[in-house]
């Protein structure tokens, strides 16, 4: 077994049993599996997902869980059928500070869900400082895709003005006024801020509230 165009022994012949054809085949299969695993690792290392996971694996998991729960929450909005844009689609904003590539991937994943209660989706990735560009748009829901710190106030104000359902998977955001998020203990539950839901004029179906953990300041 020769290395490509070199006339020297290839890596498989160097590492495997050259005198035993059966053992050599088995060895070659194992090595190819290892190389495929290494290649997969290198491909992942080039992905923007790795930066998010390395920075905070828990946040990455919360975003993934939250993105799966977000459509269910929107479907529980009793007035969701009235929140389509001029083309009859639900406009959903994924808000972030600077994670452009990562949030674009999240947007693709959300678009792949197709529809909510039969209504097609339009999903946009938006930097928090660009929310004002949607001042005249009919926005059905806002998903906080990155920790925003004090910039979360811009999301809260926008949600109240537009009667939009805000959602954040990050700890502390529901207590600060986001309408909904997730509660993680021995199981994952929807976490709903009753005051924020009321302030945004959103009517959540009772069955959803029964399974959710509530944050109520009253």
N, C-alpha and C positions, 0 to 999 in steps of 0.2 A: 504494500500500500504506500503510494508516494504522495508527498505534498504537492500541491498544485503548481505545475510548471517549474518545479525546482529540482527534481531528481533526487531529493532527500526524503527520508522516511516521514510519512504524515503523522499527525498527532495520535491517530487511532492506533497505528502500528507501533508507535513508541510506547504507548501505555497498555496495550492489550497483549494477550498471549499469542505470539506469532506462530508458535509451534502447534497450537491446538485450535483448529478452525472453529469448532463449536464454542469454545470459551472466548475466542476472539470476537465472534458475532455478538455473544451476550455482552461482552465488555463494551463493544462499539455502541450497542443500544443504550447501555447505561450512560455512557459519556455523552451521547447525543441528547439524552434527556436532561443531563446536567447543563449542557450548553444551551438548550432551549430555555431552561429555567433562568439561567444567567441573562440570556437575551431578553426574556420577559421582564426581569428586574430592571435592566437598563432602559427598556422602553418606558416602564412606569416612572423611572427616575427622571425621564424627560417630560413627564406630564405635570401640568400645573396642580393636579390633585396632590402630588407628593408634598409640595410645599405647604399646602393647607394641613395635611395630615401630620407632617413633621412638626409644624408649628404648634398644633394643638389637635391631637387625634380625637379628643372628646368633642370638640367643636365640629369636626368633620362628620362624626357620627350623628350629632344632633341635627346638623343640616340635612343629612340624608333621611333621617327619620321624619323630620319636620316637612320635608318636601313631599313625602308620601302622605302625610296627614293633611296638608294644606288643601288639596282638592276635596277631601271629605268634609272639611269645615265649610268650604265654599258651598258645597252641595247642601249643607244644613242651613244655609241662609234662606229664609222663607221667601225673600224677594229677589233671589238670584236671577230669575227669569226676566226681571225688569232692568237688569244691570248690563245688558249687552251694549256694545258700541253701535255706531251707525251702520255697521255691516253685520250686526247680529252676533258678534263675537264677544267673549269675555276678555277684557284687557287686564292682564296681570303684570305687575311690575316686580322684578327681582332687584332689590336695592342693595348697593354696596358702596364701599369707599374707593377701592382701587384694584379689586380682584377681577379684572375684566375677563380674562380667559376662563377662569374657574366658573364664574357666574354664567358665562355663555354656555358652558357645558350643562349647568343646572337648568338653564332655559330650554335647552334641547330635550333634556329628560322630562321636563314639565310639559312641553309641547307634545311629546310622544304619548302622553296620556289621552290625547285626542279631544275629549269633550267632558264637560261637567253637566250632568242632567240634560244631555243632548245638545248643549250649547258649545260650539267650537271655541277654541282658545287662541288668543293672541298674547304671546309672552314676550316681554321686553326686559333686557338688562339695562339698569339705569343707575348711574352714580348718584349718591345722595345729594350732591350739589347741583344736579340737573333735574331734580324733581319739579322745579318750577316750570320746566318746559312742557309738563303735562297738566298745567293749570286748567286748560279748557277741555281736557279729555275726560271720558267717562271710564273711570277705573274701578273695576270690581274688587280687586284684592291686591295687597302689597305683601311680599315676602321679604323679610330681612335676611339677606344671604351672607352677611359679614357683620361682626361686632362693630357697632357704630359709635359707642360712647355717647357723648353729649349730642351728637348728630341725630340720635334717635328722636329728638324733639321735632325735627323737620318731618319725620315720618308720621308722628302723632298728629301734628297740625294738619298735614295733608289728608290723613285718613278722616279726621273730623270734618274738614271742609267738603270732601268728596263723598262722604258717607260710604267709605271703602273699608273692607275688612282687613285689618293689619294682622300679620302673623310673624313671630320671631321664635326661633328654636333656642335662643341664648338665655341663660339664667339671668334673672333680674329685669328683663325687658317687659314682661307682663306686669310686674309690680310697678314699673315706671309708666305704664299706660298703654302698652300694646294690647290689642284686643284678645289675642290668643297665642298660645305656644305649646310647649310640652312639659309635662311633669315626669321626672325620671326618679324612680325608687326601685322597688323590686319588680315593677312593671312600668310601661310607658302609657301615660294617659294624656288626653287633651287638657290644656290648662287655660281657663277662660277668665278674663278680667270683666266682670259683669258691668262695672261702671263704664269701661272703655267701649264695650259693645253697645251700651245704651247711648253713649255720647256720639257714636258714629251712626246711630239710627239703624243698626243692624238687628234683625229679628232672627235669632237662632232657634231651630226646631227643638222642642222640649226633650226629645229622645237623646239628642246629642248632649244637652246640658246634664242629663241624668248620668251619663257615663264619664263626664268631664270632672276634673278637679276645679273648684271655683276660687277665684281671688276676689273677695268682696270687701271693700273698705267701709261699707256702711254697717 
